[in-house]
Amino acid sequence: MSLMHDINPITVAIYLAIIYPVIKGFLLKFSSNDLKIDIEELNKTISFIAALFLGIYYGKKLFFQHDSGIYKIIYESIPVNIIQYIEDRSFIIYLVLMPLIMILIYNIIIVILQIINNLTLYPILDHTETYLRKKGNGFRSIIGALFQLPKSIGYVLFITLLLNIVSIFYTNQAFNRYLESSKTYNYLCKKIVIPVTNSRLARKLPDIINNSFKIVVKEGNSTKSSSDRVIKGKTIVYYNGVTLSEGVKSNKQIDNFARDLVEKQSTEKEKAKILYNWIGSNIAYDHDKAYKVLNNEFDVKSGAIATFQDRKGICFDYACLYVAMCRANGIKVRLITGQGFNGVSWVSHAWNQVYIPNEDKWINVDTTFYKGGNYFNSKRFDLDHKDSNIAGEW
């Protein structure tokens, strides 16, 4: 493999964002004559970083979560037709509304820092100028480089956040592979972007590995991945090594448990929510199994029965168990395959839909993402789920 194929442009862009301001500061040196300008540039960088993350955080609180406090009051004060328009075009939130919030926060922080500087730093600039005159070029070069570090951090965070937002709407496969394979980008997303821009719950979102959910079509003596789009004349479809009927197969233990769990509930929606809560809070994501499936090791237990017994599984297992428990209660349910956004990139994924008779509609349910927030008939569902296909309906 050539060197060019080994280089990840995402990683390169992030490191260039770190290095460029530092080298520039080193070469231009730290000048006492431009100290006030440098301090103002530093203030802009700090304000930019803060506005970037606070804007995303409060924007999501207002437009996606808005379930309590001031966020609920503000959201409910917006006309319904405007709300509907925005919810049908979620890109407006990211490309228009959140930037407006960021600009507001940025200007507020700039004013606060300017007041602080006028009271503290600026009065002592004359003494600093006298001190720097006595220092050589080497010292001033080092100080110049260090003074640019906040700008480097700002650039890195901006690029990472921009890539993260772009990846939600732009789903080119090559671009997605670069995001997946960049360890630097993955680290920044998981340690900074996801926790800060989403919520504390987002830290618990399963680290779903791409291709750990595999659909394979067997044709005669050959086996082909469904990603090849060769599905004509198929005989058997395997989901992580088992057929769909094997995956959703139940037993008396599961059926009795599922019925007892919802016996006090009267509507299908209430029952479906109880089952969602139980699976989401009691089944752990099995990373060991995910890596085995990723490496085509299908000598693992899959489906509802194994997941209920072991209390762990991957997305297909979560979805199968939900199907089994819904069927035990006579709730119409689907198993959906598609892609989910795990906070870093789009990955192969499986979830469910349940039919609510009194509303005459199917609603989305993702028990795998339970620990990352509300994924039971949530308005945020379409932001991180796409390419849905009905694998089965019962």
C-alpha positions as CSV (number, residue, x, y, z in Angstrom):
1,M,0.0,0.0,0.0
2,S,1.4,3.4,-0.9
3,L,2.1,6.1,1.6
4,M,-0.7,8.3,0.2
5,H,-3.2,5.6,1.0
6,D,-1.9,5.5,4.6
7,I,-2.4,9.2,5.1
8,N,-5.8,10.2,6.5
9,P,-6.7,13.7,5.3
10,I,-9.0,14.2,8.4
11,T,-6.1,13.6,10.8
12,V,-3.7,15.7,8.6
13,A,-6.2,18.6,8.7
14,I,-6.5,18.4,12.5
15,Y,-2.7,18.4,13.1
16,L,-2.2,21.3,10.6
17,A,-4.7,23.3,12.6
18,I,-2.6,22.7,15.7
19,I,0.8,23.4,14.1
20,Y,0.1,26.4,11.9
21,P,-0.7,29.1,14.5
22,V,2.2,27.9,16.7
23,I,4.7,28.1,13.9
24,K,3.4,31.5,12.9
25,G,3.7,32.8,16.4
26,F,7.2,31.4,16.7
27,L,8.4,33.0,13.5
28,L,6.8,36.4,14.1
29,K,7.9,36.5,17.7
30,F,6.0,38.1,20.6
31,S,6.3,41.9,20.2
32,S,5.6,44.3,23.1
33,N,4.4,46.8,20.6
34,D,1.7,44.5,19.4
35,L,0.9,43.1,22.9
36,K,-2.5,44.7,23.1
37,I,-3.4,43.4,19.6
38,D,-2.3,39.9,20.7
39,I,-4.4,40.0,23.8
40,E,-7.4,41.0,21.9
41,E,-6.8,38.2,19.4
42,L,-6.6,35.8,22.4
43,N,-9.9,37.2,23.7
44,K,-11.5,36.5,20.3
45,T,-10.2,32.9,20.3
46,I,-11.4,32.2,23.9
47,S,-14.8,33.8,23.0
48,F,-15.0,31.7,19.8
49,I,-14.3,28.4,21.6
50,A,-16.8,29.2,24.3
51,A,-19.5,30.3,21.8
52,L,-18.9,27.3,19.6
53,F,-19.8,24.8,22.3
54,L,-22.3,26.8,24.3
55,G,-24.2,27.6,21.1
56,I,-24.5,23.9,20.2
57,Y,-25.3,22.9,23.8
58,Y,-28.0,25.4,24.4
59,G,-29.3,25.1,20.8
60,K,-29.9,21.4,21.3
61,K,-31.5,22.1,24.7
62,L,-33.9,24.5,23.1
63,F,-34.7,22.8,19.8
64,F,-34.4,19.1,20.5
65,Q,-34.8,18.5,24.2
66,H,-36.9,21.4,25.4
67,D,-38.7,19.3,28.0
68,S,-38.3,21.4,31.1
69,G,-37.5,24.9,32.5
70,I,-36.9,27.9,30.4
71,Y,-36.2,25.8,27.3
72,K,-39.8,24.5,27.4
73,I,-41.2,28.0,28.0
74,I,-39.3,29.5,25.0
75,Y,-40.1,26.6,22.7
76,E,-43.8,26.7,23.5
77,S,-43.9,30.4,22.8
78,I,-42.8,29.9,19.2
79,P,-45.8,29.6,16.7
80,V,-46.7,26.0,15.8
81,N,-46.3,26.5,12.1
82,I,-42.7,27.8,12.6
83,I,-41.9,24.9,14.8
84,Q,-43.2,22.4,12.3
85,Y,-41.3,24.1,9.5
86,I,-38.0,23.9,11.5
87,E,-38.6,20.3,12.6
88,D,-39.1,19.2,9.0
89,R,-35.8,20.8,8.0
90,S,-33.4,20.1,10.8
91,F,-30.4,21.5,8.9
92,I,-31.9,25.0,9.6
93,I,-31.2,24.5,13.3
94,Y,-27.5,23.7,12.6
95,L,-26.8,26.1,9.8
96,V,-28.9,29.1,10.8
97,L,-30.3,29.1,14.4
98,M,-27.3,27.7,16.2
99,P,-24.9,30.1,14.5
100,L,-27.1,33.0,15.5
101,I,-27.0,31.8,19.1
102,M,-23.2,31.4,18.8
103,I,-22.9,35.0,17.6
104,L,-24.9,36.3,20.5
105,I,-22.8,34.3,23.0
106,Y,-19.6,35.4,21.3
107,N,-20.4,39.1,21.6
108,I,-21.4,38.8,25.2
109,I,-18.1,37.1,26.2
110,I,-16.1,39.6,24.1
111,V,-17.6,42.5,26.1
112,I,-17.0,40.7,29.4
113,L,-13.3,40.0,28.5
114,Q,-12.8,43.5,27.3
115,I,-14.0,44.9,30.6
116,I,-11.7,42.6,32.5
117,N,-8.7,43.6,30.4
118,N,-9.4,47.3,30.8
119,L,-9.3,46.8,34.6
120,T,-6.4,44.4,34.8
121,L,-4.1,43.7,31.9
122,Y,-3.9,47.0,30.0
123,P,-2.7,49.1,32.9
124,I,0.5,46.9,33.2
125,L,1.4,46.8,29.5
126,D,4.1,49.5,29.9
127,H,5.9,47.4,32.5
128,T,5.7,44.4,30.2
129,E,7.2,46.3,27.2
130,T,10.2,47.3,29.3
131,Y,10.7,43.7,30.4
132,L,10.5,42.2,26.8
133,R,13.1,44.7,25.5
134,K,15.7,43.0,27.7
135,K,14.9,39.5,26.3
136,G,16.4,38.0,23.1
137,N,14.7,36.7,20.0
138,G,14.6,33.1,21.2
139,F,12.6,34.0,24.3
140,R,10.2,36.1,22.3
141,S,9.8,33.4,19.7
142,I,8.9,30.8,22.4
143,I,6.4,33.3,24.0
144,G,4.9,34.0,20.6
145,A,4.4,30.3,20.0
146,L,2.8,29.7,23.4
147,F,0.5,32.7,23.0
148,Q,-0.9,31.0,19.9
149,L,-1.8,27.7,21.6
150,P,-5.4,28.9,22.4
151,K,-5.9,29.7,18.8
152,S,-4.6,26.2,17.8
153,I,-7.2,24.7,20.2
154,G,-9.9,26.9,18.8
155,Y,-9.0,25.8,15.2
156,V,-9.0,22.1,16.2
157,L,-12.3,22.3,18.0
158,F,-13.9,24.2,15.1
159,I,-12.7,21.7,12.5
160,T,-13.7,18.7,14.6
161,L,-17.2,20.2,15.3
162,L,-17.6,21.2,11.6
163,L,-16.7,17.7,10.4
164,N,-19.1,16.2,13.0
165,I,-22.0,18.4,11.8
166,V,-21.1,17.8,8.1
167,S,-21.0,14.1,8.6
168,I,-24.6,14.1,9.8
169,F,-25.9,15.6,6.5
170,Y,-23.2,14.6,4.0
171,T,-23.0,10.8,4.0
172,N,-20.4,10.0,1.3
173,Q,-19.0,6.5,2.0
174,A,-15.4,7.5,1.4
175,F,-15.7,10.6,3.7
176,N,-17.4,8.4,6.4
177,R,-14.5,5.9,6.2
178,Y,-11.9,8.6,6.7
179,L,-13.9,9.8,9.8
180,E,-14.0,6.2,11.2
181,S,-10.3,5.5,10.7
182,S,-9.0,8.8,12.1
183,K,-8.1,8.0,15.7
184,T,-7.5,11.7,16.4
185,Y,-10.9,12.7,15.2
186,N,-12.6,9.8,17.1
187,Y,-10.8,10.8,20.3
188,L,-11.8,14.5,20.1
189,C,-15.4,13.6,19.3
190,K,-15.8,11.1,22.2
191,K,-13.9,13.1,24.8
192,I,-15.1,16.7,23.9
193,V,-17.7,17.1,21.1
194,I,-20.2,14.4,22.2
195,P,-20.2,15.2,25.9
196,V,-20.3,19.0,25.5
197,T,-22.6,19.4,22.6
198,N,-25.1,16.8,23.5
199,S,-25.5,16.0,27.2
200,R,-24.1,14.0,30.1
201,L,-26.2,11.0,28.8
202,A,-24.3,11.1,25.5
203,R,-21.2,9.9,27.2
204,K,-23.1,6.6,27.7
205,L,-24.0,6.2,24.0
206,P,-22.7,2.8,22.9
207,D,-19.5,2.8,20.9
208,I,-21.1,1.0,18.0
209,I,-18.5,-0.3,15.6
210,N,-19.3,0.0,11.9
211,N,-19.9,-3.4,10.2
212,S,-20.5,-5.1,13.5
213,F,-24.0,-5.6,12.2
214,K,-23.8,-7.6,9.0
215,I,-26.5,-8.7,6.6
216,V,-25.4,-11.5,4.3
217,V,-27.3,-12.9,1.4
218,K,-26.6,-16.5,0.5
219,E,-27.1,-17.5,-3.1
220,G,-26.5,-21.2,-3.9
221,N,-23.0,-22.0,-2.9
222,S,-21.9,-18.3,-2.6
223,T,-22.3,-15.8,0.1
224,K,-22.5,-12.0,-0.7
225,S,-22.7,-9.0,1.5
226,S,-25.9,-7.0,1.2
227,S,-23.7,-3.9,0.7
228,D,-22.9,-5.3,-2.7
229,R,-26.6,-4.7,-3.6
230,V,-26.7,-8.2,-5.2
231,I,-30.0,-9.5,-3.9
232,K,-31.8,-11.0,-6.9
233,G,-32.4,-14.7,-6.5
234,K,-31.5,-14.7,-2.8
235,T,-32.3,-17.8,-0.8
236,I,-31.5,-17.0,2.8
237,V,-30.6,-13.7,4.5
238,Y,-28.4,-13.9,7.6
239,Y,-28.2,-11.2,10.3
240,N,-24.9,-11.6,12.1
241,G,-24.9,-15.3,11.3
242,V,-28.6,-16.1,12.0
243,T,-31.8,-15.8,10.1
244,L,-34.4,-13.2,11.1
245,S,-36.8,-15.9,12.3
246,E,-34.1,-17.4,14.5
247,G,-33.1,-14.0,15.8
248,V,-36.6,-13.0,17.0
249,K,-37.5,-16.5,18.3
250,S,-38.8,-16.4,21.9
251,N,-39.5,-18.8,24.7
252,K,-41.9,-19.1,27.6
253,Q,-39.5,-17.4,30.0
254,I,-39.3,-14.3,27.8
255,D,-43.0,-14.3,27.0
256,N,-44.2,-14.6,30.6
257,F,-41.6,-12.0,31.8
258,A,-42.7,-9.5,29.1
259,R,-46.4,-9.9,30.0
260,D,-45.8,-9.5,33.7
261,L,-43.7,-6.4,33.0
262,V,-46.6,-4.5,31.4
263,E,-49.6,-6.0,33.1
264,K,-50.5,-2.7,34.8
265,Q,-50.5,-0.8,31.5
266,S,-53.6,-0.4,29.4
267,T,-52.5,1.0,26.1
268,E,-50.0,-0.3,23.5
269,K,-47.9,2.9,23.7
270,E,-47.6,2.5,27.5
271,K,-46.6,-1.1,27.1
272,A,-44.2,-0.4,24.3
273,K,-42.5,2.3,26.4
274,I,-42.1,0.0,29.4
275,L,-40.5,-2.7,27.3
276,Y,-38.2,0.0,25.7
277,N,-37.2,1.2,29.2
278,W,-36.5,-2.3,30.5
279,I,-34.4,-3.5,27.6
280,G,-32.5,-0.2,27.4
281,S,-31.6,-0.1,31.1
282,N,-31.0,-3.9,31.6
283,I,-29.1,-5.0,28.4
284,A,-25.4,-4.0,28.1
285,Y,-23.7,-3.4,24.8
286,D,-21.4,-6.3,24.0
287,H,-18.2,-4.8,22.6
288,D,-16.5,-8.2,22.5
289,K,-19.2,-9.6,20.3
290,A,-19.2,-6.5,18.1
291,Y,-15.4,-7.1,17.3
292,K,-16.0,-10.7,16.6
293,V,-18.7,-10.0,14.1
294,L,-16.5,-7.3,12.6
295,N,-13.9,-10.0,11.9
296,N,-16.6,-12.4,10.5
297,E,-16.5,-14.6,13.5
298,F,-20.2,-15.8,13.7
299,D,-19.7,-18.5,16.4
300,V,-21.5,-16.2,18.8
301,K,-25.0,-16.4,20.2
302,S,-27.4,-13.9,18.5
303,G,-31.0,-13.0,18.9
304,A,-33.7,-12.5,21.6
305,I,-33.1,-15.7,23.7
306,A,-29.4,-15.3,24.0
307,T,-29.7,-11.6,24.8
308,F,-32.3,-12.1,27.5
309,Q,-30.2,-14.9,29.1
310,D,-26.8,-13.1,29.0
311,R,-28.2,-9.5,29.5
312,K,-25.9,-8.3,26.7
313,G,-25.8,-8.0,22.9
314,I,-25.3,-5.7,20.0
315,C,-27.9,-3.6,18.1
316,F,-29.5,-6.6,16.2
317,D,-29.9,-8.5,19.5
318,Y,-31.5,-5.5,21.2
319,A,-34.0,-5.2,18.3
320,C,-34.7,-8.9,18.3
321,L,-35.5,-9.0,22.0
322,Y,-37.8,-6.0,21.6
323,V,-39.6,-7.8,18.9
324,A,-40.0,-10.9,21.0
325,M,-41.3,-9.0,24.0
326,C,-43.7,-6.9,21.9
327,R,-45.1,-10.1,20.2
328,A,-45.7,-11.7,23.7
329,N,-48.0,-8.7,24.4
330,G,-49.8,-8.7,21.0
331,I,-48.1,-5.4,20.0
332,K,-47.5,-5.0,16.2
333,V,-43.7,-4.5,15.8
334,R,-41.1,-4.2,13.1
335,L,-37.4,-4.8,12.9
336,I,-35.7,-2.0,11.0
337,T,-32.2,-2.0,9.4
338,G,-30.3,1.0,8.3
339,Q,-27.6,3.3,9.6
340,G,-27.2,5.1,12.9
341,F,-24.9,8.0,13.8
342,N,-22.9,7.1,16.9
343,G,-21.6,10.6,17.5
344,V,-18.6,10.1,15.3
345,S,-19.7,8.5,12.0
346,W,-22.5,6.6,10.4
347,V,-22.6,2.8,11.2
348,S,-24.7,-0.2,10.2
349,H,-27.5,-0.4,12.7
350,A,-30.8,-2.0,13.6
351,W,-33.8,-0.7,15.6
352,N,-37.6,-1.1,15.9
353,Q,-40.9,0.5,15.1
354,V,-44.2,-0.2,16.9
355,Y,-47.7,0.4,15.8
356,I,-49.9,2.6,18.0
357,P,-53.6,1.9,17.1
358,N,-55.2,4.9,18.7
359,E,-52.8,7.2,16.8
360,D,-52.9,5.0,13.6
361,K,-49.1,5.3,13.1
362,W,-45.8,3.5,13.5
363,I,-43.3,5.1,15.9
364,N,-39.5,4.6,16.1
365,V,-37.9,2.9,19.0
366,D,-34.1,2.4,19.5
367,T,-33.3,0.4,22.7
368,T,-29.6,0.3,21.8
369,F,-29.3,4.1,22.1
370,Y,-31.4,4.2,25.3
371,K,-28.5,5.3,27.5
372,G,-27.7,8.2,25.1
373,G,-31.1,9.9,25.6
374,N,-34.7,9.5,24.6
375,Y,-35.1,7.3,21.6
376,F,-38.7,6.3,22.0
377,N,-40.8,8.2,19.5
378,S,-38.3,11.1,19.8
379,K,-38.1,14.1,17.5
380,R,-34.4,13.8,17.4
381,F,-34.6,10.3,15.9
382,D,-34.2,11.4,12.2
383,L,-31.0,13.2,13.1
384,D,-29.1,10.1,13.8
385,H,-31.0,7.3,11.9
386,K,-31.3,7.0,8.1
387,D,-31.7,4.5,5.2
388,S,-34.4,2.6,7.1
389,N,-35.6,-0.7,5.6
390,I,-38.2,-3.0,7.1
391,A,-36.5,-6.4,7.7
392,G,-39.6,-7.9,9.2
393,E,-43.1,-7.1,10.6
394,W,-45.1,-9.1,13.1
